[in-house]
């Protein structure tokens, strides 16, 4: 008789790692299965020619979740401050404090002087949302507290916070209108709206978008790179008696026999299954399609679009840290000019006129889009050779556009074209002489993310906001229900479930899933 694990966790991103870590801590026999050769998913750091690059997330916001999780598990992860700046053309504003919001507004007024009154009203909205965030993440999330029987804590900290939380979560839920439409309430200047909104995902709810001006102040960077978080959590799982199986994919889920099948032909048995991988793949391989609820969820997942994806350049540059510190800093969001993307037609219209017309459209897009620029060595000098700097440049990119180019046999030329256009756009505005000092350039696309993570459409945070309905729970007040599935003894975590989404919610849902498994297993043991 083969071993039966108390829990098998499929997917080694931070949601799966968090769930596995707590299941091990609770004393259950736990196996984590990850299809890639290392855990972390979009939380990982790789090295190339002596440079360290963060392949996914560029920095971490705590949000009252991440640091309490690390403290709860006893994981030591030194972090550095992660100052963020926002730049447009020749203008740049560092976001170092609440007062920097006024500097950001002043920058927008310099660029759009006729919109001064409207910009002031928008800044007031951002300030209001930042106030909501102060309450929502005002204390360490109580889910990570070991002793919930501390009456002093309950009376003086938790209960007052819960009352404020409920009020603010209700206010925040009213700001569910897409950010572009919401900003139209304050201005009809599309270029101004683009400068504020175009680095967010399509149809991002207003609260999610505006809240980021507060979250930027909460960013921290792990010494050694973002991948350190996954490495340390994986080590905790192993040290706590859990097993971690990498480089093998799951290709079958038998909910009747409580088994998963691996690509190597091995079958593994479980009492509870935690699915922390792509949701479409779960329903594609599960055998429970005969149930009405499972069949409905499978169909919904199949018909839904993954969230936005990115195209990323990883550059090794023969320029020292001071060069980048003076121009973009360690972490920046930068838009080369104020033309904005609203005036661009859909890329499909350009593609209908031929591939050259599509490339012309892409070139224009890359001159107007917003870039996220990260220099790991400006937080930790050991992450690049002395006198050199690794630079990560990302922008939102439509998965289907890249797939179109790939299907046309133009994938590699497309990547090279994008790399050249991005370097030229940054050199002309922010980073003069960039290209002549570039030692190498690597390009990752939405297809890269899809291949490496299995995420539908190369999504970086789960499901698109444009889906109606969204195939996972996404309401603030229903976060505890986000782990539920219609499959017997199967829970999920790490889906796009909540606004804001991202790393903290991955960690949170991983913990919620582990707690639900613990409760179920203990209940079964007591019968």
N, C-alpha and C positions, 0 to 999 in steps of 0.2 A: 504494500500500500504506500503510495507516494505521500510525501509530507503535505499537510494541510496548513497553510499560513492563516493566522488570524486575519491578516489584512494584506492584500497586494495593492500597491499603488502604481498606476501606469502613468508615466510622464514625469520626467525629472527636472522640470522647471521649478521655480520657487514655490508654487502652490503645492506640487507633489512633494517636494523636499520638506516643506513645513509640515505637511500632513504626516509624512513618514517619520519625521523627527519626534513629533508628539506621540504618535502611536508607539514608537519604541520607548519613549519616556514613560508611557502608561503601562509598559510591561508586556505588550502584545508582540507575538512573532510577526515580523513585518518584512516584506520584500518590495523593493522599489525597482521598477523596470523602465529603462530608458533606451530608446532606439539609437541615439548617438553615442559616440565613444566617451563622452563625458556629460555630466549633469549640468544644469544651469539654464538651458534654453536660451532665452534672450538676456540672461544675466550671466555673461561670460566675457573673459578677456583672453585674447590670443596674442602671440608674439611673432614678429616678422622682422628679420634682420636687426634684432636688438631693440626694436620698438614694441611697446605694449599698446594694444588697441582694444577698446571695449566694443564688442560686436553688436551689442543690443543697447540696453539702457545705459545712459551716460553718467547718471548720478542718481542718488536715492533721496526721496522725501520720506521723512519719518512718519508723519501723519498720526502720531500717537500709537503706531502699530509696530513698525520695524524694530525700533530699539527695545520696546518692551518684550518682543519675541526673543531677541538676542539675550536680554537679561534673564528672561524666564528659563532659557535653555543653557545659560552659563557660557555663551559663546562670546569671546572677546574679539572685537573687530574694530581696531583703531580707525578713525575717520578724520578727514580734513574738511575744513570749510570749503564750500563750493559756490563761490560768488558767481552770479548770473548777470549778464548784461543783455540789453536789447538795443540793436542798432538798425538804422535805416539810412542808406547812403553814407554821407559823411558824419551823421549824427550818431551818438552812442550814449546810453544811460545805464549806469550800474545800479542793480537792484540790491542794495545792501541793508535796507531798513524800510519801515513803513513810510517814512518820509520820502523815499525814492519814488513812490508813486507820483508825487507832485513833479518830480524831475522828469518822469516819463511823460506826464501830461504836457509839461513845458516843451519837451522835444516834439511832440505831435503838433503843438501850437506853432512852433517855429516852421514846421513843414506845411501846415494848413492854417495859416493865420486867420482866414475868414471863418474858420470853424471853432474859434476859441471857446465860445459859450457852450457849444455842443460837446466839445472835448471835456470841459469842466464837468458837465453833467454825466458823461461816461465815466470819468474818474470817480465821481461820487458813487456810481453803481459798483465799480470795482471795490471801493472802500467798504461798501455795504456787504458785499459778498465775502470780503476778507474778514469782516466781523463775524459772519456766519461760520467761517472756517475756524476762527479762534475758539468758538464754542464746540463745534463738532469734534475737533481734535484737541480740546482744551485739557484733557487728562490722558494719561496712558490708558489705552483701551482695556477695560476690565476683563475681557476674555483672556488676557494673558496674566492675570493675577492669580496666584496660587491659593490664597486664603480669602475666600469671599465671605467668611464668617466674622470678619473683623468689624464689630459694630460701630466703632469710631469712624472707620473708613466709609462704611455704608451710610452713616448719618451725615457726616460732615463733607464727604467728597462725592460719593457715587450718586446719592439721591438728588442733591442739588444740581449735579451735572445732567442727570437724566431729564429733569424738568426743562432745563435750558436746551438740551439736545432735541427734545421733542418739538419745542417751539421753533427752533432754528431749522430743523429738518423739514418742517412743514413750509416754512418760508422759502427754503431752498428749492423744494419740489415745485414751487410755482414758477421757477425760472427754467422751465424745460423747453422753451422755444429755441429753435436753432439760433446760434449766435449771430449769424449774418442778419437774419430777420429781426432779431431782438435789437441789434444796433441800428437798424433802420428806423426804430422809434425815435432815435436821437439825432440822426443825420441822414441826409440823402446823398452824401458824398461817398461814392463807392470805393474810391481810392483810399480814403481814410478808413472805411470799414475793413478793407483788405489788409491794411497795415496792422490792424488789431487782430483780425480773425483768421487770416489765411494760413497761419501755421498750425491751426487746429484741424481736426478731422472734419470731413463733410458732415454738416448738420449736427455738429457738437452742441449739446444743450448749453444755454447761456451760462448756467451756474458752473458747469465744468470748465468752460473757457475762462470766465472771469476769475474763477477761484485760483487759477494758476499763478496769478500775480502774487498771491500769498504763499502758494506752495514753493515758488522759486526761492523764497527766503528760508525755506525749511530744508533745502538741498544739502546733502553731505556726500563726500566721496571717500570710499574705502581705500586705505593705503594698500597699494598693490594692484588696484584696479577693481572694477565692479564684480568681476568673477570671483573675488575672494569670498563674497557672501555665499555663493553656491558651494565653493570648496569647503568652507568651514561647516556649513550645514550638512553636507554630505559626510564629512568626517564625524560629525556628531551622530548621524544615523548609524554608521559603522561601529563607532565606539560604544553606542548604546545597545549593540547586539543585533541591529538590523542588517539585512543583506541588500546590496546594491548591484544590480545586473545591468550592464551597459552593452551597447553595440548589438542589440537584438530587438527586433520589432515584435509587437503583438499583432497577430493577424486573425485571431478568433476569440470570441467571448461566448462561452456556453453558460447561460444563467441557470439552466436546469441542473447541470452537474456542478456548478460553481467552479468552473475551470476557465483558464485562459490558454490559448495556444500561441506558441512562439514561432517565429519564422524558421527556426532551426528544427521544428517538428516536436519540440518538447511541450508537454501539457503540465500546467501548474494549477494546484487547487487552492481555493480561498474560502474563508467564511464571509468576509466582506471585501468588496472591491471599491477602491477609490480611483475614479477616472480623472486624471489631471492632464490629459492630452486633448487633441482636437475632438470636438463633440461629433462632427460628421463621421469620423472614423469609428467612433463607438457604435453608432447605430448602423453603420455599414457592415460591421462584422458581428454584431450581437444576434443571437438566435431568437429573440423575443418579439419579433415583428408581428406575431399573431395577436398580441394584446392591443387593444384599441389605443390606449394612451401611448404605448411605445411606438406604434405605427404612426400616430399623429406627430409625435416629436421627431421621429426619423424624417418624415416628409418635410416638416418645417425646417430642420437643419439642412436638408439637401437643397431646399429652395432659397436659402438665405445666403447673403453675401458676407464674406469676411470683412473686418474693419480695414481701415487705410493701411498702406504699407509705405516703405521708404526705399529710396536709392541712396547708397552711402559710398563715399570715397574715403579710403584710408591712405593717408599721405605720409611718407617719411621725408622730412624737409631739413636741409642743411642751413637752418637758421636757429639762433638760440632762443631761449624762453622769453627774453626781454622783448624781442621783436613782436611776439604774439601777445604778450601781456599788455603792451602799449596799444594794440589795435583791436583785439577781440577778447582778451582775457582767457580764463580757463574754460569758460562755458558761455556761449553766446547764442542768441537768436538774431539773425541778421537778414535784412532784406535789401538788395542792392539799389533799388529805386522805388519811387512811389507810384509807378504805373499800375501795379496790382494785377491780379489774375482775373478779376471779374469780367473784364472786356474780352478775354480770350474765348473763342468758340470751343465747342467740345472737340477733343482730339480726333474723334471718329469722323467729323466733318472734313478735317484735313486729310485723314487717311483715305477717304473716298476719292480724293484727287490724286493719290499716288504716294509712294514712299518718300519721295523728296519733299513733298508738301508736308508730310507728317514730321520729318526731321526739322523742317523750318518751324513748325509749331512747337516742337520740343525745345528748340533753341530759344524761342521767345519765352516759353514757360520758364526755362532755367535762368533767364535774365530777370524775371519778375518774381519768382517764388521766394519763399522765406527759407533760410538755411539754419540748421542747428549745428554749431561748430564747437567741438570739444578738443581740448589739448590736455591729455592725461598727465603729462610731465609737469604741467604748471601746478598740479596739486601734489604730485609725488615725483621728484626729480629722477628717481631710479627707473622710471618707465620709458626713458629714451636715452640713447647714448649722449655723452657730454657734448654740449654745443649744438645738439640737434633736437628737433621736436617732432613728435608724432601728432598729426592733425586728423580729426574725424569730421567729415562734412556730410550732413544728411539733408534730404528734402523729401516731402511727401511725393509719392509716385504711384500712379494707377497701375495696379497689377495687370489689368487687362491690356493696357497699352504695351507693357513689356512682353506679355504673352503674345500679342499680335506680332511684334517684331521678331520674337523667337520663332514663331510658327512660319514666318517669312524667311527664315534662315539668316536673319540679320542680328542675332543676339550679341555676338562679340563686337561687331562694328557699332551697334547701338550703345553698348557700354562705353566704348572708346569715345564715341561722339559726346556722350554725356559728361565723361570725365574731362574732355577738352573744353566743353562749354562752361562747366562749373568753374574750372580753374581760371578760365578767361574772365568770367563774370566777377570772381573774387579779386583777381589781380587788378582789374580796372577800377575797383572801388575801395576795397578794404585791405588787401594784402599785396602791395606792389612787389614785383619781381618774384612772385610765388613760383611760377613755372620753372624759371631758370635755376631755382634752388631745390626743386623737388627731386629726390633720389629715386623714388618709386611711387606708383599709384596702384591701389587695388580697388576694384569696384564690386560692390554687392548690390543686388536688386531684390525686388519682391520675390522673384523666382528662387533666389538664394535662400531667403528666409523660409519660403515654403518647403524647400528641399531639406534644410537643416533642422527645422522645428516641426514640420508637418502641419503648421497652421494654415487653415483655409485661406487661400488668396494671399498668402504671405502676411497675414494680419499681425500687427504688433501689439494689439490689445484685445483681440477677440472679435466680436460681431460688430458690423457696421451700424451706425446710428440710423441709417436710412432704411433698415429692415422694419417692416411692420406686419406682424409683431416681431420683436427681437426674440430669438430662440433661447433666451436665458433670462433669469430674473435680473432686473436692472433698477428696481426702485429702492430708495434709501431704506424705507421701513421694512422691506422684505428680505434684507440681506441674509438672515438666518435660513430662509427658505431656498436660497440660491443653490444649495448643494443637492437638492432633491432631484431624483430621476424617476421615470416610470418603470425602471427595471428593478427586480427584486434583489435586495442586498447590494445595490450599487449606488454610491453617491458620487458627486462630481465636485471639483473645485478648480479655480483658475479660469473659469469662463468669464466673459465680459458680463458682469453682474450688477454693476454699481457705478454711479458717477460721483467722484472721479474713479476711473479705472486705473489699472497699472499695478506696480509692484505691491504697494500696501494692501490692496484688495486681494491680490494673489495670496499673500501671506495670511490675511484674515480668513479667507474662505478655506485655505488649507487647514487652519486651526479648527474652524467650525466643522469641517468634514471629519477630522480626527476625533473631535468631541462627540459627534453623532455616532461614529463607529464604536467608541468606548461605551457610550450609553447603551447601545444595542447589544453589544457583546456581554456586558455585565448583566443586562436584563435576561439574556438567554441563559447565562450561567446560573442565575438564581432560580430558574424555573425547575 
